[in-house]
Amino acid sequence: MKDKFIPWTKPNFWGNEIEYVTDALKSTWISGGEYLERMESGFSKLLEQKHVLAVSNGTTAIHLAYLGLGLKPGDEVIVPGFAFMAAANIAIHMGLRPVFAEIDPDTWCLSAEELPKYISTKTKAIIPIHTYGNVCAMDEIMEIAEVHKIAVIEDCAESLFSKYKGRESGTIGELSTFSLQATKMITTGEGGLVVTSSDELKKRMMLYRSHGMDRGKKFYWHELPGHNFRLTNFQAAIGVAQLEQKDAILTERYRVNEEYKKYLLDKDGITMQKVNSDVDAVIWAIALKLDSKVFPQGRDKLIEQLKSVGIETRPGFYASSILEIYEPHSLPVCEDISKNVISVPTFSTLTNEDIGYICEQLLKLRK
C-alpha cells in the first residue's frame, strides 16, 4: 500500500456524463439550453423548492443571494468563524461587514446559543454554513432571526443531501446556496445553485445573474447593473448525469462515513465531528479533531507523515480570527478547532480497504 497514492478527494463519473455533454455540444446550445433547464428542474424537485437558479460557482451563488436581498455597503452579515470563507470574502467585496461568530465545540457549526451577542442594528443577514455536511441548529437560528427580522441564507456548499428534522438542507432559510465544484457530492466542474421559494427574490436574482437584462422584454435593455453569473449548458449536462445517480452517491457516502466510524469513533486522541440526532448528515469531508497530548507532533506534522505513506490529507479551515485579512477579533473555540482538525480522504469510490489503511496509518502515529 505504501506505493499507492490515496488522494484527499476525486470526482466520480457515474454513467451518462460523456453522452450528455456530447449531446449538449452537438445541439450548439452551449451557453443556455435544455440541460440547464433539466438540472434546475431536477434540483427543484429534489429540494421541493419553487425556484432554483444555476450559476457559475458556489461563490457567485452567495454573491447573487446578497444582491437578491438588496444588501448595501455598511450592512452586517453574521458568518461562523470556522468555515470556508466565501461568504465573508464576498461580503467584503460588496462593502458589507462580515461579523464572525463562535461555533459549537462539538458540531463545529454556527452556535445558536452564542448567536444573539453578534446581532446589531446593522445586521441584515445570518449565514449558517453547514460545515463538512453537518447541519446547523436551524430551528433555533430561524427563531432568533425572526425575532430580529433578519434574513437567513443557508450556505449548503458542503451539505447537499443532508437533512435537518426530515427537511433537506437549504430549504429552511429565505435563500440557500450550493456548490457543484469538483470535490462536491454532485459536480459540474465548477458551478453552483441559488434556491428560494420567493417569486420576488427569484425575479431580482435572474436579472442580476444575466447583466440585468429581462430578455422577455427586449434585447440589451438593462433593468439594473447586473453581472454574468451564468452556468454553461454542457456543464449542466454533467450535473444532470450526476443527479441521476443520487441514490448511488448517497449509498457510497454513507458507506465511507460508517467505515471511518468503525475504525475511529471513540479512539483515544481522536474526536469525530458530532452530528446531532435531528440531523441526517451526508458527510462531504470526514474531519477529525486531534488531541495534542496523543499527537504531540501536531496536526501539520501529521499531514506530512501521512503524505510520506501515500495518504493526502488537509488541515481544518483556518479560523477567521487567525487570518490577517479580517478585522481583529477573538474566537477561542474556532481557533482551537482550526488548529487541531485534520480532514482525511473522502469520496464515493474510496474503498473499504483504503479506509482501513488510512486509519491504520493514522492510529500508528499516536504517542
C-alpha positions in Angstrom: 0.0 0.0 0.0 2.9 2.4 0.5 3.4 2.6 -3.2 -0.3 3.6 -3.7 -1.3 7.3 -3.5 -4.7 8.0 -2.0 -5.9 11.5 -2.8 -7.9 13.6 -0.5 -10.8 13.6 -3.0 -11.6 12.9 -6.6 -14.8 13.2 -8.7 -16.6 10.2 -10.0 -18.4 9.9 -13.3 -21.3 7.5 -12.9 -22.5 6.9 -16.5 -24.1 9.4 -18.8 -21.8 12.4 -18.4 -20.0 11.9 -21.8 -23.2 11.2 -23.7 -25.0 14.3 -22.3 -22.0 16.7 -22.8 -21.6 15.5 -26.4 -25.3 16.0 -26.9 -25.1 19.5 -25.5 -22.2 20.4 -27.8 -23.9 18.9 -30.8 -27.1 20.9 -30.1 -25.0 24.2 -30.4 -26.7 25.4 -27.2 -23.5 25.6 -25.2 -24.4 28.7 -23.1 -28.1 28.3 -22.2 -30.1 25.2 -23.2 -32.0 22.1 -22.3 -29.6 20.7 -19.8 -29.6 23.9 -17.7 -33.4 23.7 -17.6 -33.3 20.0 -16.7 -30.7 20.5 -14.0 -32.6 23.4 -12.4 -35.9 21.4 -12.6 -34.2 18.3 -11.1 -32.9 20.2 -8.1 -36.2 21.9 -7.7 -37.9 18.6 -7.3 -35.3 17.1 -5.1 -35.4 20.1 -2.7 -39.1 20.7 -3.1 -38.4 24.3 -3.7 -40.1 26.6 -6.2 -37.0 28.3 -7.7 -33.5 27.0 -8.4 -31.1 29.2 -10.3 -27.9 27.6 -11.7 -24.8 29.9 -11.5 -21.1 29.7 -12.4 -19.9 28.6 -8.9 -20.8 28.5 -5.2 -19.2 31.8 -4.5 -21.2 33.7 -7.2 -24.3 31.9 -5.7 -23.6 33.7 -2.4 -23.0 37.0 -4.2 -26.3 36.6 -6.1 -28.1 35.9 -2.8 -26.7 39.1 -1.3 -27.7 41.1 -4.3 -31.2 39.5 -4.3 -31.7 40.6 -0.7 -30.6 44.1 -1.7 -27.7 44.3 0.8 -25.9 47.6 0.9 -22.4 48.8 1.9 -22.3 49.1 5.7 -24.7 46.3 6.3 -23.5 43.5 8.5 -23.8 39.7 7.9 -23.0 37.1 10.5 -20.9 34.2 9.5 -19.3 31.4 11.6 -15.6 31.9 12.3 -14.7 28.3 11.4 -15.8 27.5 7.8 -14.8 28.1 4.2 -14.7 31.9 4.0 -16.5 32.6 0.7 -19.5 34.2 2.4 -17.2 36.6 4.3 -15.0 37.4 1.3 -17.9 38.3 -1.0 -19.3 40.5 1.8 -16.1 42.5 1.9 -16.1 42.9 -1.9 -19.7 44.3 -1.7 -18.7 46.7 1.1 -20.6 44.7 3.7 -19.1 43.9 7.1 -18.7 40.3 8.0 -19.2 39.7 11.7 -17.6 36.4 12.8 -19.5 34.3 15.3 -18.5 31.4 17.5 -19.2 27.8 16.7 -20.5 24.9 18.7 -17.5 23.0 20.1 -19.0 19.6 19.2 -20.8 20.1 15.8 -18.3 22.8 14.6 -21.3 24.7 13.1 -22.6 28.2 14.0 -23.6 28.3 17.6 -27.2 29.3 18.1 -26.6 29.8 21.7 -23.9 32.4 21.1 -25.5 34.0 18.0 -27.6 36.8 19.7 -24.4 38.5 21.0 -23.3 39.2 17.5 -26.5 40.9 16.3 -26.6 44.7 15.9 -29.0 47.2 14.4 -26.9 46.8 11.2 -27.3 43.0 10.9 -29.1 42.2 7.7 -28.4 38.5 7.2 -27.2 35.4 9.1 -25.3 32.9 7.1 -25.4 29.4 8.7 -22.7 27.4 7.0 -23.3 23.6 7.1 -19.7 22.7 7.6 -18.4 19.3 6.3 -22.0 18.2 5.6 -23.3 18.7 9.1 -26.3 21.0 9.5 -26.6 23.9 11.9 -29.3 24.1 14.6 -31.7 25.7 12.1 -34.9 25.9 14.3 -33.1 28.0 16.9 -31.3 30.1 14.3 -34.6 30.8 12.5 -36.3 31.7 15.7 -33.6 34.3 16.6 -33.7 35.7 13.0 -37.5 36.0 13.1 -37.4 38.0 16.4 -34.9 40.4 14.9 -36.3 40.4 11.4 -33.1 39.3 9.8 -32.8 37.2 6.6 -31.2 33.8 6.7 -29.1 32.5 3.8 -28.1 28.8 4.2 -24.6 28.1 2.8 -25.0 24.5 1.7 -21.8 24.2 -0.3 -20.9 21.1 1.7 -24.3 19.8 2.7 -26.1 18.7 -0.4 -28.5 15.7 0.5 -28.1 16.3 4.3 -31.3 16.7 6.2 -32.5 18.6 9.3 -35.6 17.1 11.0 -36.5 15.5 7.8 -36.1 18.6 5.6 -33.3 18.9 3.0 -30.6 21.4 4.0 -31.2 24.6 2.1 -34.9 24.6 2.4 -35.3 26.4 5.7 -33.9 29.9 5.2 -35.2 32.6 2.8 -32.4 31.7 0.5 -29.8 29.0 0.2 -26.7 28.4 -1.9 -25.0 25.2 -3.1 -21.6 24.4 -4.7 -21.1 22.0 -7.6 -17.4 22.3 -7.6 -15.2 19.3 -8.5 -14.9 18.0 -4.9 -18.6 18.2 -4.1 -21.3 15.4 -3.9 -22.5 16.4 -7.4 -20.2 18.2 -9.7 -20.3 20.3 -12.9 -16.6 21.0 -12.6 -17.4 24.5 -11.3 -20.9 25.6 -10.7 -23.5 26.5 -8.0 -27.1 27.0 -7.2 -29.3 29.6 -5.5 -32.5 28.3 -4.1 -35.6 30.2 -2.9 -39.4 29.9 -2.7 -39.8 33.6 -3.2 -41.1 34.8 -6.6 -39.8 38.3 -5.9 -36.3 37.2 -5.0 -36.1 34.8 -8.0 -37.1 37.6 -10.4 -34.5 40.0 -9.0 -31.7 37.4 -8.9 -32.5 36.3 -12.5 -31.8 39.9 -13.6 -28.5 40.1 -11.6 -27.5 36.7 -13.0 -27.5 37.9 -16.6 -26.4 41.5 -17.0 -29.6 43.0 -15.5 -31.5 42.2 -18.7 -35.1 40.9 -19.0 -35.0 39.2 -22.3 -38.7 38.7 -22.2 -39.0 42.5 -22.9 -36.2 43.3 -25.4 -32.6 42.6 -26.0 -29.8 44.8 -24.5 -32.2 46.7 -22.2 -30.6 46.7 -18.7 -33.1 46.9 -15.8 -30.3 47.1 -13.3 -26.5 46.8 -13.3 -26.1 43.0 -13.4 -23.3 40.5 -13.6 -22.8 37.4 -15.7 -23.1 34.5 -13.2 -24.5 32.0 -15.8 -23.5 28.4 -16.0 -23.0 26.7 -19.4 -25.2 24.1 -20.9 -22.5 21.5 -21.2 -21.5 21.9 -17.5 -25.2 21.4 -16.6 -25.2 18.3 -18.8 -22.6 16.8 -16.4 -24.8 17.9 -13.5 -27.9 16.2 -15.0 -26.0 12.9 -15.4 -24.7 13.2 -11.8 -28.1 14.0 -10.3 -29.5 10.8 -11.9 -27.1 8.9 -9.7 -28.2 10.5 -6.4 -29.1 7.1 -4.8 -25.8 5.5 -5.6 -23.9 8.6 -4.4 -25.8 8.5 -1.1 -25.2 4.8 -0.6 -21.4 5.2 -1.1 -21.1 8.3 1.0 -22.9 6.6 3.9 -20.6 3.6 3.5 -17.5 5.7 3.6 -18.6 7.5 6.7 -19.7 4.3 8.5 -16.4 2.6 7.7 -14.4 5.5 9.1 -16.5 5.4 12.3 -15.8 1.7 12.6 -12.1 2.5 13.0 -12.0 5.9 14.6 -15.1 6.5 16.7 -14.2 6.8 20.4 -10.5 6.1 19.7 -8.1 7.8 22.2 -6.8 11.1 20.9 -9.4 11.4 18.1 -12.8 13.2 18.1 -15.1 13.0 15.2 -17.5 15.8 14.3 -20.7 15.4 16.3 -23.9 15.0 14.3 -27.0 15.6 16.4 -29.9 13.2 16.3 -32.1 15.6 14.4 -29.6 15.7 11.5 -29.2 13.1 8.8 -25.8 14.2 7.5 -24.3 13.2 4.2 -20.7 14.0 5.1 -18.8 15.8 2.4 -15.4 15.5 4.2 -14.5 13.4 7.2 -12.8 15.6 9.7 -11.2 14.7 13.0 -10.1 16.7 15.9 -6.7 15.6 17.3 -5.7 15.7 21.0 -2.3 17.3 21.1 -1.3 15.1 24.0 -1.8 12.0 21.9 -0.5 13.6 18.7 2.4 15.7 20.2 3.9 16.2 16.7 0.9 18.4 15.9 -1.6 18.4 13.1 0.7 19.9 10.4 3.5 17.4 11.0 0.9 14.6 11.0 -0.2 15.7 7.5 3.5 15.3 6.3 3.8 11.9 8.0 0.6 10.6 6.3 1.8 12.0 2.9 5.0 10.0 3.3 2.9 6.8 3.3 0.8 7.9 0.3 -2.2 9.5 2.0 -3.2 13.0 1.2 -5.0 14.9 3.9 -5.9 18.6 4.5 -6.0 20.8 7.6 -9.2 22.2 9.0 -10.3 25.6 7.8 -8.3 28.5 9.3 -10.3 30.4 11.9 -11.3 33.9 10.8 -9.5 35.3 13.9 -6.2 33.8 12.7 -6.5 35.3 9.2 -4.9 38.8 8.9 -7.3 39.9 6.1 -10.1 40.4 8.6 -10.6 42.9 11.4 -9.0 41.7 14.7 -11.3 39.6 16.8 -11.1 36.6 19.1 -13.0 33.3 18.8 -11.4 30.7 21.1 -13.5 27.7 20.1 -13.0 28.4 16.4 -9.2 28.8 16.9 -9.0 25.5 18.9 -10.9 23.5 16.2 -8.9 25.2 13.5 -5.5 24.3 14.9 -6.4 20.7 15.6 -8.6 19.4 12.9 -7.4 17.2 10.0 -9.6 16.1 7.1 -8.9 12.6 5.7 -9.7 11.3 2.2 -13.4 11.3 1.5 -15.0 10.4 -1.9 -17.6 7.9 -3.2 -15.2 5.4 -4.8 -12.8 5.3 -1.8 -12.6 1.5 -1.0 -13.0 0.0 2.5 -9.5 -1.4 2.1 -8.1 2.1 1.5 -10.1 3.4 4.6 -8.6 0.6 6.7 -5.1 1.5 5.5 -5.7 5.3 6.2 -6.9 4.6 9.7 -4.2 2.1 10.4 -1.5 4.6 9.5 -3.2 7.4 11.4 -3.5 5.4 14.6 0.1 4.3 14.4 1.2 7.9 14.7 -0.3 8.4 18.1 2.1 8.8 21.1 
